[in-house]
Amino acid sequence: MILSVLPQAHALDVLSPVCQQYIDNNGNVIDPQKPVPTVCIDAANAKKGDPLVGPNGVLTKAVNILSLVVGIIAVWVIILFGGLRMIISGGNPQTVATARKTVIFAAVGLGVAVVAKLVVAFVISKAGQ
């Protein structure tokens, strides 16, 4: 009730007139030979996307690298290790069962990692909007 009585607030963009001589509408530097004020670079980067969760954001890159590492470890190390144990088991049923469980658990872990990557990518895409 009280908020409806208060006057409206308006924002004034004081950076655009200054930065227009340095940065174009796409956020690119017009003349690389001229020194560009830092505040204009920051404003241009803000137009390009969120530096934390945007397409080139730190969090996005970290998630991509982490999923790549998890995938490599799951596929090349654990699954191959389980398969190698199965091959050299010498027909021992207990060793074959243990090796089979290793391969199955690694495959399930890889599936969980893929689903987790998809969920994180979805959440990041929604947070970046």
N, CA, C and O atoms as a GROMACS GRO file, in nm:
protein
  516
    1MET      N    1   0.082  -0.118   0.000
    1MET     CA    2   0.000   0.000   0.000
    1MET      C    3   0.087   0.125   0.000
    1MET      O    4   0.061   0.220  -0.073
    2ILE      N    5   0.190   0.123   0.083
    2ILE     CA    6   0.277   0.239   0.093
    2ILE      C    7   0.358   0.256  -0.036
    2ILE      O    8   0.384   0.368  -0.080
    3LEU      N    9   0.397   0.144  -0.097
    3LEU     CA   10   0.479   0.151  -0.218
    3LEU      C   11   0.405   0.215  -0.334
    3LEU      O   12   0.469   0.275  -0.421
    4SER      N   13   0.274   0.206  -0.338
    4SER     CA   14   0.201   0.265  -0.449
    4SER      C   15   0.197   0.417  -0.439
    4SER      O   16   0.170   0.485  -0.538
    5VAL      N   17   0.225   0.471  -0.320
    5VAL     CA   18   0.223   0.615  -0.301
    5VAL      C   19   0.358   0.678  -0.338
    5VAL      O   20   0.364   0.795  -0.376
    6LEU      N   21   0.465   0.599  -0.325
    6LEU     CA   22   0.598   0.651  -0.351
    6LEU      C   23   0.616   0.682  -0.501
    6LEU      O   24   0.557   0.614  -0.585
    7PRO      N   25   0.695   0.785  -0.533
    7PRO     CA   26   0.718   0.815  -0.674
    7PRO      C   27   0.802   0.707  -0.741
    7PRO      O   28   0.879   0.638  -0.674
    8GLN      N   29   0.788   0.693  -0.871
    8GLN     CA   30   0.864   0.594  -0.946
    8GLN      C   31   1.010   0.637  -0.957
    8GLN      O   32   1.041   0.756  -0.965
    9ALA      N   33   1.097   0.539  -0.956
    9ALA     CA   34   1.240   0.567  -0.973
    9ALA      C   35   1.279   0.534  -1.117
    9ALA      O   36   1.229   0.438  -1.175
   10HIS      N   37   1.366   0.615  -1.174
   10HIS     CA   38   1.413   0.593  -1.310
   10HIS      C   39   1.565   0.586  -1.310
   10HIS      O   40   1.632   0.657  -1.234
   11ALA      N   41   1.618   0.500  -1.395
   11ALA     CA   42   1.763   0.486  -1.406
   11ALA      C   43   1.812   0.564  -1.526
   11ALA      O   44   1.743   0.576  -1.628
   12LEU      N   45   1.931   0.617  -1.514
   12LEU     CA   46   1.992   0.692  -1.622
   12LEU      C   47   2.121   0.623  -1.661
   12LEU      O   48   2.207   0.597  -1.576
   13ASP      N   49   2.135   0.593  -1.789
   13ASP     CA   50   2.256   0.527  -1.838
   13ASP      C   51   2.359   0.634  -1.873
   13ASP      O   52   2.350   0.700  -1.976
   14VAL      N   53   2.456   0.650  -1.785
   14VAL     CA   54   2.557   0.752  -1.807
   14VAL      C   55   2.677   0.699  -1.886
   14VAL      O   56   2.761   0.776  -1.931
   15LEU      N   57   2.685   0.566  -1.902
   15LEU     CA   58   2.800   0.508  -1.970
   15LEU      C   59   2.786   0.507  -2.122
   15LEU      O   60   2.885   0.520  -2.194
   16SER      N   61   2.664   0.490  -2.171
   16SER     CA   62   2.645   0.476  -2.316
   16SER      C   63   2.700   0.593  -2.396
   16SER      O   64   2.770   0.570  -2.495
   17PRO      N   65   2.673   0.717  -2.358
   17PRO     CA   66   2.728   0.827  -2.439
   17PRO      C   67   2.881   0.829  -2.440
   17PRO      O   68   2.942   0.865  -2.542
   18VAL      N   69   2.941   0.792  -2.331
   18VAL     CA   70   3.088   0.792  -2.323
   18VAL      C   71   3.146   0.674  -2.399
   18VAL      O   72   3.242   0.689  -2.474
   19CYS      N   73   3.086   0.555  -2.380
   19CYS     CA   74   3.143   0.433  -2.437
   19CYS      C   75   3.112   0.416  -2.586
   19CYS      O   76   3.176   0.333  -2.651
   20GLN      N   77   3.018   0.490  -2.640
   20GLN     CA   78   2.985   0.476  -2.782
   20GLN      C   79   3.102   0.511  -2.873
   20GLN      O   80   3.111   0.462  -2.986
   21GLN      N   81   3.191   0.594  -2.827
   21GLN     CA   82   3.306   0.630  -2.909
   21GLN      C   83   3.416   0.522  -2.905
   21GLN      O   84   3.508   0.524  -2.986
   22TYR      N   85   3.405   0.428  -2.809
   22TYR     CA   86   3.506   0.323  -2.795
   22TYR      C   87   3.454   0.184  -2.834
   22TYR      O   88   3.528   0.104  -2.892
   23ILE      N   89   3.326   0.156  -2.804
   23ILE     CA   90   3.268   0.023  -2.819
   23ILE      C   91   3.145   0.033  -2.910
   23ILE      O   92   3.063   0.123  -2.893
   24ASP      N   93   3.132  -0.061  -3.007
   24ASP     CA   94   3.013  -0.060  -3.093
   24ASP      C   95   2.896  -0.132  -3.023
   24ASP      O   96   2.909  -0.175  -2.909
   25ASN      N   97   2.784  -0.143  -3.093
   25ASN     CA   98   2.663  -0.202  -3.032
   25ASN      C   99   2.677  -0.351  -3.003
   25ASN      O  100   2.604  -0.404  -2.920
   26ASN      N  101   2.771  -0.419  -3.069
   26ASN     CA  102   2.793  -0.561  -3.045
   26ASN      C  103   2.892  -0.587  -2.932
   26ASN      O  104   2.918  -0.702  -2.898
   27GLY      N  105   2.947  -0.482  -2.875
   27GLY     CA  106   3.043  -0.497  -2.765
   27GLY      C  107   3.186  -0.510  -2.811
   27GLY      O  108   3.272  -0.550  -2.733
   28ASN      N  109   3.214  -0.478  -2.937
   28ASN     CA  110   3.351  -0.487  -2.990
   28ASN      C  111   3.417  -0.350  -2.988
   28ASN      O  112   3.352  -0.247  -3.003
   29VAL      N  113   3.549  -0.350  -2.970
   29VAL     CA  114   3.626  -0.226  -2.967
   29VAL      C  115   3.631  -0.169  -3.109
   29VAL      O  116   3.664  -0.240  -3.204
   30ILE      N  117   3.599  -0.040  -3.122
   30ILE     CA  118   3.596   0.024  -3.254
   30ILE      C  119   3.738   0.049  -3.305
   30ILE      O  120   3.770   0.011  -3.418
   31ASP      N  121   3.821   0.110  -3.224
   31ASP     CA  122   3.957   0.141  -3.266
   31ASP      C  123   4.054   0.081  -3.165
   31ASP      O  124   4.070   0.135  -3.055
   32PRO      N  125   4.120  -0.030  -3.199
   32PRO     CA  126   4.211  -0.094  -3.104
   32PRO      C  127   4.331  -0.007  -3.066
   32PRO      O  128   4.397  -0.034  -2.966
   33GLN      N  129   4.360   0.095  -3.146
   33GLN     CA  130   4.474   0.182  -3.118
   33GLN      C  131   4.446   0.279  -3.003
   33GLN      O  132   4.538   0.323  -2.934
   34LYS      N  133   4.316   0.313  -2.982
   34LYS     CA  134   4.278   0.405  -2.875
   34LYS      C  135   4.266   0.328  -2.744
   34LYS      O  136   4.211   0.218  -2.741
   35PRO      N  137   4.316   0.386  -2.635
   35PRO     CA  138   4.294   0.319  -2.506
   35PRO      C  139   4.146   0.328  -2.466
   35PRO      O  140   4.085   0.435  -2.472
   36VAL      N  141   4.091   0.213  -2.426
   36VAL     CA  142   3.949   0.205  -2.391
   36VAL      C  143   3.936   0.207  -2.239
   36VAL      O  144   4.005   0.131  -2.170
   37PRO      N  145   3.850   0.294  -2.185
   37PRO     CA  146   3.828   0.295  -2.040
   37PRO      C  147   3.779   0.158  -1.990
   37PRO      O  148   3.699   0.092  -2.057
   38THR      N  149   3.826   0.120  -1.876
   38THR     CA  150   3.789  -0.010  -1.819
   38THR      C  151   3.639  -0.024  -1.799
   38THR      O  152   3.583  -0.132  -1.818
   39VAL      N  153   3.575   0.085  -1.761
   39VAL     CA  154   3.431   0.079  -1.738
   39VAL      C  155   3.357   0.047  -1.868
   39VAL      O  156   3.251  -0.017  -1.865
   40CYS      N  157   3.410   0.089  -1.981
   40CYS     CA  158   3.348   0.058  -2.109
   40CYS      C  159   3.370  -0.089  -2.146
   40CYS      O  160   3.282  -0.152  -2.204
   41ILE      N  161   3.486  -0.142  -2.114
   41ILE     CA  162   3.513  -0.283  -2.138
   41ILE      C  163   3.419  -0.369  -2.053
   41ILE      O  164   3.365  -0.469  -2.101
   42ASP      N  165   3.401  -0.330  -1.927
   42ASP     CA  166   3.310  -0.404  -1.839
   42ASP      C  167   3.167  -0.398  -1.892
   42ASP      O  168   3.096  -0.499  -1.889
   43ALA      N  169   3.125  -0.282  -1.938
   43ALA     CA  170   2.989  -0.268  -1.992
   43ALA      C  171   2.972  -0.353  -2.118
   43ALA      O  172   2.867  -0.412  -2.139
   44ALA      N  173   3.076  -0.359  -2.201
   44ALA     CA  174   3.069  -0.440  -2.323
   44ALA      C  175   3.064  -0.589  -2.289
   44ALA      O  176   2.991  -0.665  -2.352
   45ASN      N  177   3.141  -0.630  -2.190
   45ASN     CA  178   3.139  -0.770  -2.149
   45ASN      C  179   3.005  -0.809  -2.089
   45ASN      O  180   2.959  -0.922  -2.106
   46ALA      N  181   2.942  -0.718  -2.019
   46ALA     CA  182   2.810  -0.745  -1.963
   46ALA      C  183   2.708  -0.767  -2.074
   46ALA      O  184   2.615  -0.847  -2.057
   47LYS      N  185   2.724  -0.698  -2.187
   47LYS     CA  186   2.632  -0.719  -2.300
   47LYS      C  187   2.652  -0.856  -2.363
   47LYS      O  188   2.558  -0.914  -2.417
   48LYS      N  189   2.774  -0.908  -2.356
   48LYS     CA  190   2.805  -1.036  -2.421
   48LYS      C  191   2.757  -1.156  -2.340
   48LYS      O  192   2.746  -1.265  -2.396
   49GLY      N  193   2.728  -1.140  -2.215
   49GLY     CA  194   2.679  -1.252  -2.134
   49GLY      C  195   2.741  -1.250  -1.996
   49GLY      O  196   2.838  -1.180  -1.968
   50ASP      N  197   2.682  -1.331  -1.910
   50ASP     CA  198   2.726  -1.340  -1.773
   50ASP      C  199   2.862  -1.410  -1.766
   50ASP      O  200   2.876  -1.520  -1.819
   51PRO      N  201   2.963  -1.348  -1.702
   51PRO     CA  202   3.095  -1.410  -1.698
   51PRO      C  203   3.102  -1.534  -1.608
   51PRO      O  204   3.200  -1.608  -1.612
   52LEU      N  205   2.999  -1.555  -1.527
   52LEU     CA  206   3.001  -1.672  -1.439
   52LEU      C  207   2.928  -1.790  -1.500
   52LEU      O  208   2.982  -1.901  -1.503
   53VAL      N  209   2.806  -1.769  -1.549
   53VAL     CA  210   2.725  -1.880  -1.600
   53VAL      C  211   2.690  -1.866  -1.748
   53VAL      O  212   2.611  -1.945  -1.799
   54GLY      N  213   2.745  -1.768  -1.816
   54GLY     CA  214   2.717  -1.750  -1.958
   54GLY      C  215   2.783  -1.859  -2.041
   54GLY      O  216   2.846  -1.949  -1.987
   55PRO      N  217   2.769  -1.851  -2.173
   55PRO     CA  218   2.827  -1.954  -2.258
   55PRO      C  219   2.978  -1.966  -2.246
   55PRO      O  220   3.033  -2.075  -2.265
   56ASN      N  221   3.046  -1.858  -2.214
   56ASN     CA  222   3.190  -1.863  -2.193
   56ASN      C  223   3.225  -1.838  -2.047
   56ASN      O  224   3.337  -1.799  -2.015
   57GLY      N  225   3.129  -1.862  -1.959
   57GLY     CA  226   3.148  -1.834  -1.818
   57GLY      C  227   3.242  -1.932  -1.750
   57GLY      O  228   3.267  -2.042  -1.800
   58VAL      N  229   3.291  -1.892  -1.636
   58VAL     CA  230   3.386  -1.973  -1.559
   58VAL      C  231   3.320  -2.104  -1.514
   58VAL      O  232   3.380  -2.211  -1.525
   59LEU      N  233   3.198  -2.094  -1.464
   59LEU     CA  234   3.128  -2.214  -1.417
   59LEU      C  235   3.101  -2.311  -1.531
   59LEU      O  236   3.114  -2.432  -1.515
   60THR      N  237   3.063  -2.259  -1.645
   60THR     CA  238   3.037  -2.344  -1.762
   60THR      C  239   3.164  -2.417  -1.805
   60THR      O  240   3.160  -2.537  -1.833
   61LYS      N  241   3.274  -2.346  -1.810
   61LYS     CA  242   3.401  -2.409  -1.850
   61LYS      C  243   3.444  -2.514  -1.747
   61LYS      O  244   3.494  -2.620  -1.784
   62ALA      N  245   3.427  -2.484  -1.618
   62ALA     CA  246   3.466  -2.578  -1.513
   62ALA      C  247   3.384  -2.707  -1.522
   62ALA      O  248   3.437  -2.816  -1.506
   63VAL      N  249   3.254  -2.693  -1.547
   63VAL     CA  250   3.168  -2.811  -1.559
   63VAL      C  251   3.208  -2.894  -1.681
   63VAL      O  252   3.211  -3.016  -1.674
   64ASN      N  253   3.237  -2.828  -1.791
   64ASN     CA  254   3.279  -2.901  -1.912
   64ASN      C  255   3.409  -2.977  -1.890
   64ASN      O  256   3.421  -3.092  -1.932
   65ILE      N  257   3.504  -2.914  -1.826
   65ILE     CA  258   3.633  -2.980  -1.800
   65ILE      C  259   3.615  -3.096  -1.702
   65ILE      O  260   3.672  -3.204  -1.722
   66LEU      N  261   3.536  -3.074  -1.596
   66LEU     CA  262   3.514  -3.179  -1.497
   66LEU      C  263   3.444  -3.299  -1.559
   66LEU      O  264   3.479  -3.413  -1.529
   67SER      N  265   3.344  -3.275  -1.646
   67SER     CA  266   3.276  -3.388  -1.708
   67SER      C  267   3.368  -3.464  -1.803
   67SER      O  268   3.358  -3.586  -1.814
   68LEU      N  269   3.455  -3.393  -1.870
   68LEU     CA  270   3.551  -3.460  -1.958
   68LEU      C  271   3.645  -3.549  -1.876
   68LEU      O  272   3.673  -3.662  -1.915
   69VAL      N  273   3.693  -3.498  -1.764
   69VAL     CA  274   3.783  -3.576  -1.679
   69VAL      C  275   3.711  -3.698  -1.623
   69VAL      O  276   3.768  -3.808  -1.621
   70VAL      N  277   3.587  -3.682  -1.576
   70VAL     CA  278   3.511  -3.794  -1.522
   70VAL      C  279   3.487  -3.898  -1.631
   70VAL      O  280   3.498  -4.018  -1.605
   71GLY      N  281   3.453  -3.854  -1.751
   71GLY     CA  282   3.430  -3.948  -1.861
   71GLY      C  283   3.554  -4.026  -1.897
   71GLY      O  284   3.548  -4.147  -1.919
   72ILE      N  285   3.666  -3.958  -1.902
   72ILE     CA  286   3.792  -4.026  -1.936
   72ILE      C  287   3.828  -4.128  -1.828
   72ILE      O  288   3.867  -4.240  -1.859
   73ILE      N  289   3.814  -4.088  -1.703
   73ILE     CA  290   3.847  -4.180  -1.594
   73ILE      C  291   3.755  -4.301  -1.598
   73ILE      O  292   3.800  -4.414  -1.584
   74ALA      N  293   3.624  -4.277  -1.616
   74ALA     CA  294   3.528  -4.388  -1.615
   74ALA      C  295   3.554  -4.483  -1.730
   74ALA      O  296   3.556  -4.605  -1.710
   75VAL      N  297   3.572  -4.431  -1.849
   75VAL     CA  298   3.584  -4.518  -1.965
   75VAL      C  299   3.721  -4.584  -1.972
   75VAL      O  300   3.731  -4.707  -1.977
   76TRP      N  301   3.825  -4.504  -1.972
   76TRP     CA  302   3.957  -4.559  -1.999
   76TRP      C  303   4.020  -4.630  -1.881
   76TRP      O  304   4.092  -4.728  -1.900
   77VAL      N  305   3.996  -4.584  -1.763
   77VAL     CA  306   4.064  -4.644  -1.650
   77VAL      C  307   3.982  -4.757  -1.588
   77VAL      O  308   4.029  -4.871  -1.581
   78ILE      N  309   3.862  -4.727  -1.544
   78ILE     CA  310   3.786  -4.825  -1.466
   78ILE      C  311   3.730  -4.936  -1.554
   78ILE      O  312   3.742  -5.054  -1.520
   79ILE      N  313   3.668  -4.902  -1.666
   79ILE     CA  314   3.610  -5.006  -1.752
   79ILE      C  315   3.721  -5.094  -1.811
   79ILE      O  316   3.706  -5.216  -1.813
   80LEU      N  317   3.828  -5.035  -1.858
   80LEU     CA  318   3.938  -5.116  -1.911
   80LEU      C  319   4.004  -5.200  -1.802
   80LEU      O  320   4.046  -5.313  -1.828
   81PHE      N  321   4.013  -5.146  -1.682
   81PHE     CA  322   4.069  -5.223  -1.571
   81PHE      C  323   3.981  -5.343  -1.540
   81PHE      O  324   4.031  -5.454  -1.520
   82GLY      N  325   3.849  -5.323  -1.536
   82GLY     CA  326   3.757  -5.435  -1.512
   82GLY      C  327   3.764  -5.538  -1.623
   82GLY      O  328   3.762  -5.658  -1.596
   83GLY      N  329   3.770  -5.493  -1.747
   83GLY     CA  330   3.781  -5.586  -1.859
   83GLY      C  331   3.911  -5.664  -1.855
   83GLY      O  332   3.913  -5.784  -1.883
   84LEU      N  333   4.019  -5.597  -1.820
   84LEU     CA  334   4.149  -5.665  -1.809
   84LEU      C  335   4.146  -5.770  -1.698
   84LEU      O  336   4.199  -5.879  -1.714
   85ARG      N  337   4.084  -5.736  -1.586
   85ARG     CA  338   4.072  -5.832  -1.475
   85ARG      C  339   3.989  -5.953  -1.517
   85ARG      O  340   4.016  -6.066  -1.476
   86MET      N  341   3.887  -5.928  -1.601
   86MET     CA  342   3.804  -6.038  -1.647
   86MET      C  343   3.884  -6.130  -1.740
   86MET      O  344   3.870  -6.253  -1.734
   87ILE      N  345   3.967  -6.071  -1.824
   87ILE     CA  346   4.047  -6.150  -1.918
   87ILE      C  347   4.151  -6.234  -1.844
   87ILE      O  348   4.170  -6.352  -1.877
   88ILE      N  349   4.217  -6.176  -1.746
   88ILE     CA  350   4.326  -6.249  -1.678
   88ILE      C  351   4.279  -6.325  -1.555
   88ILE      O  352   4.361  -6.370  -1.474
   89SER      N  353   4.147  -6.341  -1.539
   89SER     CA  354   4.095  -6.411  -1.421
   89SER      C  355   4.127  -6.559  -1.422
   89SER      O  356   4.126  -6.623  -1.316
   90GLY      N  357   4.156  -6.614  -1.537
   90GLY     CA  358   4.191  -6.756  -1.544
   90GLY      C  359   4.073  -6.847  -1.520
   90GLY      O  360   4.091  -6.962  -1.482
   91GLY      N  361   3.951  -6.797  -1.540
   91GLY     CA  362   3.833  -6.880  -1.523
   91GLY      C  363   3.782  -6.885  -1.380
   91GLY      O  364   3.684  -6.955  -1.353
   92ASN      N  365   3.845  -6.813  -1.289
   92ASN     CA  366   3.800  -6.810  -1.150
   92ASN      C  367   3.666  -6.735  -1.144
   92ASN      O  368   3.662  -6.615  -1.172
   93PRO      N  369   3.557  -6.802  -1.106
   93PRO     CA  370   3.425  -6.737  -1.108
   93PRO      C  371   3.415  -6.616  -1.015
   93PRO      O  372   3.344  -6.519  -1.045
   94GLN      N  373   3.484  -6.620  -0.904
   94GLN     CA  374   3.478  -6.509  -0.809
   94GLN      C  375   3.547  -6.385  -0.868
   94GLN      O  376   3.496  -6.274  -0.853
   95THR      N  377   3.660  -6.401  -0.933
   95THR     CA  378   3.731  -6.289  -0.995
   95THR      C  379   3.653  -6.235  -1.114
   95THR      O  380   3.648  -6.114  -1.135
   96VAL      N  381   3.591  -6.325  -1.192
   96VAL     CA  382   3.509  -6.281  -1.305
   96VAL      C  383   3.390  -6.199  -1.256
   96VAL      O  384   3.356  -6.096  -1.314
   97ALA      N  385   3.326  -6.244  -1.147
   97ALA     CA  386   3.212  -6.170  -1.092
   97ALA      C  387   3.255  -6.032  -1.042
   97ALA      O  388   3.184  -5.934  -1.063
   98THR      N  389   3.369  -6.024  -0.977
   98THR     CA  390   3.419  -5.896  -0.928
   98THR      C  391   3.451  -5.803  -1.045
   98THR      O  392   3.420  -5.684  -1.039
   99ALA      N  393   3.513  -5.856  -1.148
   99ALA     CA  394   3.547  -5.775  -1.265
   99ALA      C  395   3.420  -5.728  -1.336
   99ALA      O  396   3.414  -5.614  -1.381
  100ARG      N  397   3.320  -5.815  -1.347
  100ARG     CA  398   3.193  -5.778  -1.410
  100ARG      C  399   3.127  -5.664  -1.331
  100ARG      O  400   3.076  -5.569  -1.391
  101LYS      N  401   3.128  -5.674  -1.199
  101LYS     CA  402   3.071  -5.567  -1.116
  101LYS      C  403   3.145  -5.435  -1.138
  101LYS      O  404   3.084  -5.328  -1.141
  102THR      N  405   3.279  -5.443  -1.153
  102THR     CA  406   3.358  -5.322  -1.178
  102THR      C  407   3.315  -5.256  -1.307
  102THR      O  408   3.297  -5.134  -1.311
  103VAL      N  409   3.298  -5.334  -1.413
  103VAL     CA  410   3.257  -5.279  -1.542
  103VAL      C  411   3.116  -5.221  -1.534
  103VAL      O  412   3.090  -5.113  -1.586
  104ILE      N  413   3.026  -5.293  -1.468
  104ILE     CA  414   2.886  -5.245  -1.457
  104ILE      C  415   2.881  -5.116  -1.376
  104ILE      O  416   2.814  -5.021  -1.416
  105PHE      N  417   2.951  -5.111  -1.264
  105PHE     CA  418   2.949  -4.990  -1.182
  105PHE      C  419   3.011  -4.872  -1.255
  105PHE      O  420   2.965  -4.758  -1.240
  106ALA      N  421   3.115  -4.897  -1.332
  106ALA     CA  422   3.177  -4.789  -1.410
  106ALA      C  423   3.082  -4.738  -1.517
  106ALA      O  424   3.073  -4.617  -1.540
  107ALA      N  425   3.011  -4.828  -1.583
  107ALA     CA  426   2.914  -4.787  -1.684
  107ALA      C  427   2.800  -4.708  -1.622
  107ALA      O  428   2.755  -4.608  -1.679
  108VAL      N  429   2.752  -4.751  -1.505
  108VAL     CA  430   2.647  -4.676  -1.435
  108VAL      C  431   2.700  -4.539  -1.394
  108VAL      O  432   2.630  -4.439  -1.406
  109GLY      N  433   2.823  -4.534  -1.346
  109GLY     CA  434   2.883  -4.406  -1.308
  109GLY      C  435   2.895  -4.312  -1.427
  109GLY      O  436   2.873  -4.192  -1.415
  110LEU      N  437   2.931  -4.368  -1.541
  110LEU     CA  438   2.939  -4.286  -1.663
  110LEU      C  439   2.801  -4.233  -1.700
  110LEU      O  440   2.788  -4.117  -1.740
  111GLY      N  441   2.699  -4.316  -1.688
  111GLY     CA  442   2.562  -4.271  -1.715
  111GLY      C  443   2.518  -4.161  -1.620
  111GLY      O  444   2.455  -4.064  -1.662
  112VAL      N  445   2.552  -4.175  -1.493
  112VAL     CA  446   2.518  -4.072  -1.395
  112VAL      C  447   2.591  -3.942  -1.427
  112VAL      O  448   2.535  -3.833  -1.414
  113ALA      N  449   2.717  -3.953  -1.470
  113ALA     CA  450   2.793  -3.833  -1.505
  113ALA      C  451   2.732  -3.762  -1.625
  113ALA      O  452   2.727  -3.639  -1.628
  114VAL      N  453   2.686  -3.838  -1.725
  114VAL     CA  454   2.624  -3.778  -1.843
  114VAL      C  455   2.494  -3.708  -1.805
  114VAL      O  456   2.468  -3.596  -1.848
  115VAL      N  457   2.411  -3.776  -1.723
  115VAL     CA  458   2.286  -3.714  -1.680
  115VAL      C  459   2.313  -3.590  -1.595
  115VAL      O  460   2.244  -3.489  -1.610
  116ALA      N  461   2.412  -3.596  -1.507
  116ALA     CA  462   2.447  -3.480  -1.425
  116ALA      C  463   2.491  -3.363  -1.512
  116ALA      O  464   2.455  -3.248  -1.486
  117LYS      N  465   2.569  -3.392  -1.616
  117LYS     CA  466   2.612  -3.286  -1.708
  117LYS      C  467   2.493  -3.222  -1.777
  117LYS      O  468   2.487  -3.099  -1.791
  118LEU      N  469   2.398  -3.304  -1.820
  118LEU     CA  470   2.279  -3.250  -1.884
  118LEU      C  471   2.196  -3.164  -1.789
  118LEU      O  472   2.146  -3.058  -1.827
  119VAL      N  473   2.182  -3.210  -1.666
  119VAL     CA  474   2.107  -3.133  -1.566
  119VAL      C  475   2.176  -3.000  -1.536
  119VAL      O  476   2.110  -2.896  -1.530
  120VAL      N  477   2.307  -3.004  -1.518
  120VAL     CA  478   2.381  -2.881  -1.489
  120VAL      C  479   2.375  -2.784  -1.608
  120VAL      O  480   2.359  -2.664  -1.589
  121ALA      N  481   2.388  -2.837  -1.729
  121ALA     CA  482   2.379  -2.752  -1.848
  121ALA      C  483   2.242  -2.687  -1.859
  121ALA      O  484   2.231  -2.571  -1.897
  122PHE      N  485   2.138  -2.762  -1.825
  122PHE     CA  486   2.002  -2.707  -1.828
  122PHE      C  487   1.986  -2.597  -1.724
  122PHE      O  488   1.931  -2.491  -1.754
  123VAL      N  489   2.033  -2.623  -1.602
  123VAL     CA  490   2.020  -2.522  -1.495
  123VAL      C  491   2.101  -2.397  -1.530
  123VAL      O  492   2.053  -2.285  -1.509
  124ILE      N  493   2.221  -2.414  -1.583
  124ILE     CA  494   2.304  -2.299  -1.618
  124ILE      C  495   2.238  -2.220  -1.730
  124ILE      O  496   2.241  -2.097  -1.728
  125SER      N  497   2.179  -2.289  -1.828
  125SER     CA  498   2.114  -2.216  -1.938
  125SER      C  499   1.994  -2.136  -1.887
  125SER      O  500   1.967  -2.027  -1.936
  126LYS      N  501   1.923  -2.190  -1.789
  126LYS     CA  502   1.809  -2.116  -1.732
  126LYS      C  503   1.856  -2.003  -1.641
  126LYS      O  504   1.792  -1.898  -1.635
  127ALA      N  505   1.968  -2.023  -1.571
  127ALA     CA  506   2.020  -1.918  -1.482
  127ALA      C  507   2.080  -1.804  -1.562
  127ALA      O  508   2.081  -1.690  -1.515
  128GLY      N  509   2.131  -1.833  -1.681
  128GLY     CA  510   2.193  -1.729  -1.762
  128GLY      C  511   2.094  -1.641  -1.836
  128GLY      O  512   2.133  -1.544  -1.900
  129GLN      N  513   1.966  -1.674  -1.829
  129GLN     CA  514   1.866  -1.595  -1.902
  129GLN      C  515   1.825  -1.472  -1.825
  129GLN      O  516   1.742  -1.394  -1.871
   0.00000   0.00000   0.00000
